[in-house]
Amino acid sequence: MEMTEEQRQRAEANRLAAIAKRKALTESTQQQIHQDPWKLFKCRKLSVEPTKPLLNPEKFRVRLEICSPDSFSVSPQGLKGFVYPGEEECLRRLGLCLSDVMPSHYTQNHGGKACVYKLRDYNAVLTCLKNSNDIEVEGIPWVTLNVVEKLSHSFVTGRWNPCRPEHLSDEIVDEMIGKLPKRLLDVLLPFQLDGVRYALRRGGRCLIADEMGLGKTLQAIAIAGCFILEGSILVVCPAVLRFSWAEELERWLPCCLPADIHLVFGHQNNPAYLTRFPKVVVISYTMLHRLRKSMMEREWALLIVDESHYVRCSKKKTEPEEFVMMAGSCKLNESVISSSKVKTVLNMAAKVKRIILLSGTPSLSRPGLLGKNKYDFAKTYCDVKVVQGYQGQRFQDFSRGVRLEELNVLLKQSVMIRRLKEHVLVQLPPKRRQIIRLSLKRSDIVLAKASVGVNSETNATKDTSFENLDDPDDSGVSCRLQKLSYQELGIAKLSGFCEWLSIHPFIAESDGAAELELTASCSKMIIFAHHHKVLDGIQEFICEKGIPFVRIDGNTLPRDRQSAVQSFRLSNEARILISPHLLYFIY
């Protein structure tokens, strides 16, 4: 389509106007340059080839962390956004930077080398590191440093030095221990006496976190004996352990008669209704919460919290009201007490002057020494990361810990004492350890599979993995047994175990001896098994031998459990105890 004459004239006018405008702009710019040559003006955009970005400068972070009661470590780490020079180069630069400070020694820290210095040189080391431009410093939390520094004097001198108002001197501690019943002192092992001394030095405020079976209850009773004349003692424990606590208190504290120990089972057992307040009150977590008003109004000389690891933060908003027993085990369910019950225990702990926490698996995430709240604690001792869930939700992950060595030193110096069996093995009573090898037969495998509801007779006939199980050569047996579940394997070993048990001297001398008169000096036997069907098989074998026994498992009621324990321990009628778990209240 051709342009009309009018359109052609209009386009030519626009072209001339644009040329005139460009010429006027150029003349104006040149005039400004002549008038003020230093004045900036806008430059044209140039298309430039993209170049490679410059490398970030080298810089790294050092973490100062307490590694012992009187020393701290300086360990290099990578820093996001900067080039990490390497471990050897970082240590070389640290050596030059801290050349004026005498290092304590060199050690391994979390898989890498780190310089170690005395706590007295902390300020000098921190000043030198902060003056370096290529080093970022992560110092020790002030509260942690302050607490460990005050308590490090006792570690350096080797003599306890009270540094808080509630702390007691060694002279007072020795006097209090000397007043304990001789029978109790004689039964305390050296490491248990150290636990009692640790708690008394800190004024009766500590966490006894020994491994299960090392006598935490006995240590707590000894500590209670030192303060029982100052007032009533409150024992908070899971409901199933109330009878055990009452029995042990009567056993080791002669001043505690049965009338002096009050067990709370319901509202009708509220101690406030008693005309004479008892010396010891044993109550469950649930009843403590329900009777919190009357219990808070009472003054307590000592609070003992058994299984205290259940007093912790929980992800669940609502949780079961009661602790439940796992089938075939004395271990408490992982369901923890609800937040309201946790608050009740914490309020009670804040009110009393002395508190003893007992836990074989310590889990501390409470406000106070470690932070104002759990999030404040996580800033220091957790590697907090934001992760994305399955449904796109983002949440904070606190599962990975940092500065754990420092946290361990802080707790042990201030409130916690923890010993493992491997640490005190030489002090424990001797045990006889013997490994018995059992030969599994194909018939045992078939019977085990049939007993758990699997049609194994046909499968075992077709499956060549069960062949030659009776051969002396046991090479490859472990591979064959991988097809068995734990329950099936336990039932399969039952026949061989009963065969071995039948020739045991304890069983052989009692076999057919129904009329045998048992004396107080006769020995006893405890048989542990995990699965109920294995327990049933052992019980059937013991019944055939005519040997008196007792059985305690997860289906045993608390009252029946206590009577069974007393029958086994104190009488000569029951010679064998069958149980799925090590009962720590049996000595």
Protein Blocks (a to p, Z undefined) as FASTA:
>chain_A
ZZdfklmmmmmmmmmmmmmmmmmmmmmmmmmmmmmmmbccdddddddddddddddddddd
dddddfbfkbccddddddehiacebjklmmmmmmmmmmmpccfbdcdeehiacddddfkl
mmmmmmmmmmpmkbccddddfklmmmmmmmmmmmmnopacdfbfkbccfklmmmmmmmpc
fklmmmpcfklmmmmmmmmmnoopacdfbdehilpmmmmmmmmmmmmmnoccdddddfkl
mmmmmmmmmmmmmklcfklpccdfbfklgmklpmbdcfbdcddfklmmmmmmmmmmpccf
bdcdehkllmccdfbfbdcfbdcddehiabdcfbdcdfklmmmmmmmmmmpmbdcdddfb
dcdfbehjkojblmlmmmmmcccdddddfkopacddfkbcghklmmmmmmmmmmpccddf
klmmmmpccdddddddddddfklmmmmmmmnopafklmmmmmmklgoklpmblghklmmm
mmpcfklmmmmmmmmmmmmmmmgmklmmmgoplmbccdfkbccdddddfblklmmmmmmm
mmmnopacddddfklcfklmmmmmmmmmmmmkbmbdcdfbdcfkbZZ
